[in-house]
Amino acid sequence: MENKYRDLHELPVTLRVGDLMPILGIGRNTAYELIRSGQIRSVRSGSRPDHQHRWY
């Protein structure tokens, strides 16, 4: 995945998994593990399992 944000000020309030991964330089499994461990806060949004988490 490509990081489409060039500056911290361009980031939206919430991010999808696909947006978070290139920013942190991590894979999908690691992103979800950080959520499960509480190191990254999230809210669920939507009904598809791969689009439920939003980070803030």
C-alpha positions as CSV (number, residue, x, y, z in Angstrom):
1,M,0.0,0.0,0.0
2,E,1.1,3.5,-0.7
3,N,1.1,6.3,1.8
4,K,-1.1,9.0,0.3
5,Y,-0.5,11.6,3.1
6,R,2.6,13.7,2.9
7,D,2.2,15.6,6.1
8,L,0.7,15.0,9.6
9,H,-1.7,17.8,9.1
10,E,-3.2,16.1,6.0
11,L,-4.4,13.1,8.1
12,P,-8.1,12.8,8.7
13,V,-9.5,12.3,12.2
14,T,-10.0,8.6,11.6
15,L,-8.1,6.2,9.4
16,R,-8.9,2.9,7.8
17,V,-6.6,-0.2,8.1
18,G,-5.4,0.4,4.5
19,D,-4.4,4.0,5.4
20,L,-2.8,3.2,8.7
21,M,-0.5,0.4,7.4
22,P,1.8,2.5,5.2
23,I,1.9,5.3,7.6
24,L,3.2,3.1,10.4
25,G,5.1,0.7,8.0
26,I,3.2,-2.3,9.3
27,G,1.1,-5.1,7.8
28,R,-2.6,-5.8,8.3
29,N,-2.0,-8.5,10.9
30,T,0.2,-6.2,13.0
31,A,-2.4,-3.4,12.7
32,Y,-5.1,-5.7,14.1
33,E,-2.9,-7.0,16.8
34,L,-2.2,-3.4,17.9
35,I,-6.0,-2.9,18.1
36,R,-6.5,-6.1,20.1
37,S,-3.8,-5.2,22.5
38,G,-5.2,-1.7,23.1
39,Q,-2.1,0.1,21.8
40,I,-4.2,1.8,19.1
41,R,-7.8,2.9,19.8
42,S,-10.5,2.1,17.4
43,V,-14.2,2.3,16.7
44,R,-16.2,-0.1,14.5
45,S,-17.8,1.3,11.4
46,G,-19.7,-0.6,8.7
47,S,-20.6,-4.2,8.3
48,R,-17.7,-5.8,6.4
49,P,-15.2,-7.4,8.7
50,D,-12.2,-5.9,6.8
51,H,-13.7,-2.3,7.0
52,Q,-14.9,-2.2,10.6
53,H,-12.1,-0.5,12.5
54,R,-11.3,3.2,12.4
55,W,-8.3,4.5,14.3
56,Y,-8.3,7.8,16.1
